Amino acid sequence: MLENIRENSQGLIAKVILGFIILTFAVAGIGGYTSSVDTSVAEVNGEKISQQSFDQAYQAQRNRMVQQFGDMFDTLSADPAYMANFRKGVIDNLINEKLIDQNVRELAIRISDDAIKQTIRTMPEFQINGVFDNNRYLAVINQSGFFQSSDFRDYLRVEMTRRQLSQALVATEFSLPYQTEQLTALQNQKRDIAFATVAAEQFKSAVEVTSEEVTAYYQSNQVMFENQEQVKLEYVELDVAEIAKNVSVSEEEVQAYYQDNINEFRKEEQRRVSHILVEFGEDEAAAQTQAEAILTRLSSGEDFAEIAKVESADAFSGENGGDLEWIERGVMDEAFDEAAFALVTVGETSSVVKTSFGFHIIKLTELKAEQTQPFEEVKEELMARVSNDKAQDQFFELQQELARVSFEYPDSLDDAAGVVNAEVKTTQWLARSGNPAPFDSTKVIDAAFSDIVLNESLNSDLIEVSDTMVMVVRLSEHQPANVKPLLEVEPQIKERLVNEKATEKALNVVEELVTKFTSGEDITVDLSEVGSKFEQHADIARFGSAIDNAIIRKAFVLPHPVEGAISAASATLGNGDLAIVQVSAVKAGDTVAAPNLAEQKTSQLAQSAYMSYLDTLRATAKIKQRESVQESNTF
């Protein structure tokens, strides 16, 4: 067979087919090399916003939401519509930032090096006891992904230029004294009013509700009559705090712990060092040559501090002769640590050391010997720590047993409870949300309404509620979501329909009375027939009155009364009653403003101005967005 294939493959037709295949791969290969996939999420005036930028911004915003809302955000993020709006908000912010950066360049806004330096010095993140600490500065920016101080300065420069532009915009807004006075006068304005309340209750006896209306309302509003799905659970829980109550610790155990962890209580040797830093820049070889030249100058006797002030790229330590103050092992870059702690004599200088920040020359300026904290000073702390460790060990062992036995005997929790010396407990009715702790945990609720618990009536897997609590649950009772039968809710529907119809009748009566009243007719008798009369109230304020809010709101939107016309209208109260509201006089309010009113008004105007500025940039920009932007799979 193989021989036949070889012979047939030598034919003309086979060669032609093979040629087409080779050509296809060649073209595809060339295309693969000559084209690239555009993964940008948007383009603003020709500048692209990368998927990486979106991913970073998305994750940062997501982290902020998790910190702010906790487990509630897990519920929100399960809603595809919410997350679509969430992603849209992230990309809108990125577009706004890109527009601002472009406008900053057009306006030639610049931030000086001195301003950046001063800003860094005053940032609390880089201070210890209120004083700028260079070691902390380098460690913090390194942890944040800025492996060269110049990268962080560039990032800060962008942020500061954006802030300078926004502050320039908002600072142009102000509230004039007369505007504050007008607003204050309006807020403090008082009115003389009269109102007559017409109760809807009196119309209920004449209201008829048919069974067809009840059925129609029931069919149209079934969501109002749903029973939420609920479960009762049996559960066994393990809690480190409960286990720790029965843990005993001897002094011998604590002493042994102290000896085993003696390094933790040993204050390692500290060194005070100075350094001169030469950053890589665009030419690493040139940077190394520069560092070697500086080392030669030091060997010739030139002063280390003076050279650091002029040559070091670390401007903050350079101002102090390169001083980095006291350091311990592990604080600095590994190569820096190794070189600094290899120095033996105070005043000794290292060779050129390469780190992720650049090339360093390090000088030892002071030395502190190693110290060990005595056992008696840490005894109480260690007692608590050993006790907690033993409880954690027991917790780990017991949860393994709980998981094993609850899995091996899935039709009951009795065996699992017995092996861990716990009690099988039963919850109250639980819904998918709004439960008390620890049943408000999404992990517990997911397990409670899972297929294995709800439909198969088996024990759940081990649920890690937190680092110190686990539980296993099983179904005790289940109440499915369902619509209450019409017979059960019929009285409720009838009452609602009667109330609505009574309010509607009251509204019709009141509207007729308002028409007569505003045309100049006396409606005293008409009001008496519906059990009402006008109540007179003078000097009613816009805020803080004991009168129904619906009446107050209506009174303060009615026009000022003028001779020959009555300023009146109807108002619907929260309880379904109706009212006729009349304004008889308007009195100017006090113009003495609250202390911060002008600032509040200015802040509102500034926010409005900034949003208008962004709207203008968007209106004149060429913006292209991908139709669908998804978060990275790493999130």
TORMITI-345210 format. One record per residue (C-alpha): residue in three letters; x, z, y. Coordinates in pm, whole numbers, plus 50000, padded with zeros to 5 digits. Layout:
REM residues N
ALAXZY...
//
This chain:
REM residues 635
MET500005000050000LEU502785009350242GLU504484976350169ASN501274957250252ILE500984975950582ARG504564967350673GLU503984930650592ASN500724928650789SER502274945851089GLN504724917151126GLY501944892351202LEU501274876851546ILE497964894551602ALA499484928451519LYS502334922051763VAL499894912752040ILE497884944351983LEU501074964851980GLY502104948852309PHE498824958552473ILE499284994352355ILE502834996152495LEU501664981152826THR498855006752849PHE501215035752797ALA503715021253043VAL501105017553318ALA499695051953248GLY503175066453252ILE504025050253582GLY500745062153727GLY501515097353612TYR504835096853792THR503695079154106SER500495098554174SER499825135254221VAL496595154854198ASP495335169754523THR494425205754444SER493765216254802VAL490455233554868ALA490045220255221GLU491675199155489VAL491575208455857ASN492675182056107GLY494965167055844GLU496455200455730LYS495595211255377ILE494615245855256SER496095249854910GLN494425263654600GLN497135290554596SER496175301754948PHE492545303354843ASP493395323054527GLN495425348454724ALA492735352654990TYR489995354354726GLN491775381554528ALA492575401654842GLN488935400554953ARG487735408854602ASN490055439154591ARG488685451154924MET485115447754796VAL485935466854476GLN487485495054680GLN484465495954910PHE481625492554658GLY483185503454328ASP481085495754018MET478315481554236PHE480495451154300ASP480535443953925THR476765440553943LEU476975418354250SER479675396354098ALA477455389553796ASP475155369554025PRO476385333254045ALA474615327554378TYR476285358054532MET479735347454412ALA479175312154542ASN478505326754888PHE481485350054841ARG483815320554776LYS482305301555068GLY483035331155295VAL486665331955181ILE487225294955245ASP485425296855581ASN487855324055688LEU490815302855575ILE489485273255777ASN489045295556083GLU492615308256046LYS493935272756018LEU492005262356331ILE493355292556522ASP496945285156411GLN496575249156528ASN495185260656862VAL498035285656896ARG500535257156862GLU498645236057117LEU498685264857365ALA502395271757292ILE501775308857232ARG504995326457128ILE505945361457015SER509455373057099ASP511855388156846ASP511935420357049ALA508135423257029ILE508215418756651LYS511005444156617GLN509125469756824THR505935463756627ILE507705469656296ARG509265501756427THR505855515656523MET504025506056201PRO503125538256013GLU503735521055677PHE507455521055752GLN507715556555889ILE508605589855733ASN507475620255930GLY506655597656224VAL510105581656239PHE510965546056133ASP512895545555806ASN514805513955719ASN514935521355346ARG511175525055333TYR510775493455537LEU512865472755295ALA511205488254987VAL507645482855116ILE508125446555218ASN509915439654888GLN506975454054692SER504625432354901GLY506445400754797PHE508685396055102PHE512125394354943GLN513875386955271SER513135405555592SER512965372155774ASP509985362355556PHE508105393355665ARG509015387456029ASP507645351856001TYR504405365055849LEU504095391156124ARG504775365256392VAL501805344356272GLU499505374756264MET500595385856610THR500075351456765ARG496555350356619ARG495875384856759GLN497305375557099LEU494955345757119SER491875365457012GLN492715393857251ALA493155368857534LEU489665355857461VAL487865388957430ALA489695404157725THR488085378357957GLU484635392657889PHE483255420258109SER479985436258205LEU479235436958576PRO477835468958726TYR474525452558815GLN474125440458454THR474685475458324GLU472225488758579GLN469605462958479LEU470025471058111THR469895508358181ALA466785504258396LEU465075484758118GLN466025510257855ASN464835538958076GLN461705521458200LYS458435540858162ARG454875528358138ASP451395542558178ILE449335531157884ALA445985535357719PHE445135527857360ALA442165530057130THR442645531656755VAL440125515556524ALA440305529356170ALA440075503655891GLU438615530155659GLN435125526455808PHE434945490155695LYS435795496655333SER432225504855230ALA431145469855327VAL433975453055140GLU433255436054810VAL435995426254563THR435085403454276SER436685403653932GLU437865367953998GLU439785379954306VAL441345408254106THR442415384253830ALA443785359054078TYR445835386054255TYR447115398753919GLN448195363853811SER449935356554142ASN451795389754170GLN452785398853815VAL456285408653923MET454675438354101PHE453245451253775GLU456285448553545ASN457535477253332GLN461345476453351GLU463155474753018GLN464395509552924VAL466215526952640LYS466795561952517LEU470195566652357GLU471755590352111TYR475405595252196VAL478595614252111GLU481115619152390LEU484695631252412ASP486005644852742VAL489605655852806ALA488395683253044GLU486265698652767ILE489095696252513ALA491545712552756LYS489365743852775ASN490315752452416VAL494025743652435SER496595771952429VAL500205767852540SER503155791152466GLU506095797452696GLU508385783452427GLU506535750252444VAL506835749652820GLN510555757952801ALA511055729952549TYR509195705752775TYR511415715953064GLN514575709152862ASP513275676052730ASN512455664453081ILE515305680953268ASN516105648753452GLU512735651053625PHE513755684053783ARG517235672853868LYS517775661154222GLU520185632954176GLU523235627554381GLN522395613054721ARG524495590354929ARG524345579955289VAL525495544455331SER525755517955597HIS525655480655532ILE526155447055694LEU523695420455576VAL524205382855586GLU520995364655486PHE521125333055274GLY519455310355527GLU519505273755426ASP523145274055306GLU523985301955061ALA527625291455032ALA528055293355409ALA526465327955409GLN528915339855143THR531855325855341GLN530615344655648ALA530345377155448GLU533885372755309ALA535195367255663ILE533535399755777LEU535115418255483THR538525404855589ARG537965417755942LEU537105452155803SER540255451955589SER542205444755907GLY540915476956060GLU537965465456272ASP535185491156318PHE532355488056062ALA529655500156303GLU530645476056578ILE530645446156343ALA527235456956202LYS525715457756550VAL526765421756614GLU526795404856274SER524205421956052ALA520925403155992ASP519255437055937ALA518715442956308PHE517195477556267SER520115493356081GLY522525471756278GLU521575489656601ASN522785521856435GLY526015507456305GLY524415496055978ASP523245531355884LEU520615531755603GLU520485569855597TRP520165587855261ILE519435567554948GLU518785576154583ARG519145554954273GLY516305530354224VAL515305527854589MET517355497154671ASP517985464454490GLU519715469554152ALA522925451954257PHE522965471654584ASP522485504354392GLU525285496354151ALA527745488754431ALA526675518254651PHE526955543854370ALA530285529654253LEU531875540854580VAL533775573454526THR535295583754857VAL533515588655188GLY534595559855411GLU535165536055119THR533815500555157SER532515477654881SER533315441254824VAL530675414754903VAL527465422854707LYS524755396854641THR521085408254626SER517715391254672PHE518005398855046GLY521385382255094PHE525055392855095HIS525915429155176ILE529035448855257ILE528385485855191LYS530185516555327LEU529805552355194THR529435576355490GLU528195609355335LEU527715624654988LYS525385651654844ALA526005666754501GLU523425667254221GLN521045697754203THR518685710353927GLN515455729353998PRO515305762853804PHE512705767253527GLU510955796553697GLU510175775454003VAL508265749553800LYS506885771253518GLU503255772553639GLU503165735453706LEU504565728253360MET502045751353190ALA499215730053330ARG501025697853248VAL501755707452884SER498175719352842ASN496865686252973ASP499305666752754LYS498145685252443ALA494525678852539GLN495365642152591ASP497015640652248GLN493965656252085PHE491715633152287PHE493625602952159GLU493485614551797LEU489805623651815GLN488755591151975GLN490495572251694GLU488505592551443LEU485295588051642ALA485815550351651ARG486655548651280VAL483795570051146SER481135555751379PHE482155521151256GLU482265530550887TYR478855547950907PRO477035526051161ASP473485538251085SER473935573451225LEU476095593451464ASP475945625351256ASP479105617951055ALA481025607451368ALA479935638951554GLY480955660951261VAL484455646651227VAL485255653051597ASN483365686151614ALA480955672851875GLU477185672551921VAL474805643151903LYS472915642752233THR469965622052357THR469555607052702GLN466455603952915TRP465035569052968LEU467775546153103ALA467335513253285ARG469895486453359SER470685502953694GLY470095534953888ASN471095558953608PRO472895592353650ALA476605595253559PRO478145587253319PHE475335563253226ASP475765544953555SER478945529753410THR478605492353354LYS480485496253025VAL477885520952894ILE474935499853011ASP476435468052866ALA476815485752532ALA473325501352549PHE471665467552599SER474005448452366ASP472825429752061ILE474455453751817VAL472715484351967LEU469425469752085ASN468605444551813GLU470615456251510SER470145493751576LEU473795501151490ASN476365523651653SER478145508251948ASP481885503051959LEU483905530552125ILE483165529352500GLU486015538852737VAL483955553053022SER487125564153202ASP490715573853123THR489485608553024MET486105601352861VAL484885579852571MET481565578052390VAL479665560252117VAL475935553152161ARG473075541551944LEU469455533252012SER466895561251998GLU463895544152162HIS463345510652330GLN460745500352584PRO460865462652644ALA460195447952984ASN456565437453005VAL453735431853245LYS451235460053254PRO447815449253124LEU445215439953383LEU442985468553272GLU445725493653359VAL446435480053708GLU442915468353800PRO442115499754009GLN445405495654196ILE444675459054270LYS441115466554382GLU442365493454619ARG444945469654765LEU442395441654814VAL439875465554969ASN442525477855213GLU443505442255305LYS439915431455360ALA439125462855559THR442155456855783GLU441085420755825LYS437585431755932ALA439055457356170LEU441315430456317ASN438375407356379VAL436475435356555VAL439495445056766GLU440275409156865GLU436685404956988LEU436955437457186VAL440285426657338THR438695393957450LYS435805412457616PHE438135438557766THR440595413757920SER437645393858066GLY436635424858260GLU433785438458048ASP433355475557977ILE433915481957605THR433375519557604VAL430125516757406ASP431645491557166LEU434535515057096SER432125543957043GLU430295523556779VAL433525520356575GLY434435556956627SER437075552156892LYS437835556557259PHE440745550957495GLU443495577157518GLN445445577857843HIS449205584657838ALA451465584458143ASP455215579658168ILE455705567857809ALA459365560057732ARG460615531157523PHE462375554957282GLY461585589457147SER457815589657190ALA455515606856938ILE453045577756960ASP452955552356676ASN455905528156703ALA453655497656671ILE451735508356983ILE454975515257176ARG456475481557078LYS453315463357189ALA453155483057516PHE456695473257612VAL456215435957546LEU452985433057740PRO453315417458087HIS453265438858399PRO449685444558516VAL448605425358826GLU445555428859044GLY442515411858898ALA443915409958543ILE444105434358253SER447305435558045ALA446125443357693ALA446515431757331SER445955443156973ALA448495460356750THR448465465456373LEU449615500056267GLY451605507855958ASN448635524055780GLY446435493155822ASP444505505856124LEU444245485256443ALA444705494656805ILE443865480657147VAL446825486757377GLN446645484557759VAL449445487858015SER448195500858351ALA451495507258530VAL455235500258493LYS457735524358647ALA461385515858704GLY463825536158499ASP466885555758598THR469895532858655VAL472535559058568ALA474095543758258ALA475375561957952PRO479165566757964ASN479965540057704LEU477165515257772ALA479375491257968GLU481975491657692GLN479305484557429LYS477935455657632THR481435441657686SER482185444457315GLN479005425057232LEU479875398157484ALA483465396157353GLN482285391856993SER479855364957101ALA482605347057298TYR484975347657002MET482345333356767SER481545306457025TYR485255298157044LEU485405293656665ASP482235272856670THR483795250356934LEU486975245756730ARG484885237156424ALA482685212856618THR485685192656739ALA487735194856416LYS487865171356118ILE487155194055823LYS486935182855462GLN486025206855183ARG485885203454809GLU482305205054694SER483015233254448VAL485775258854480GLN486375281654183GLU488595312054167SER491765310453963ASN491505318453594THR493895347353650PHE491235366953834
//
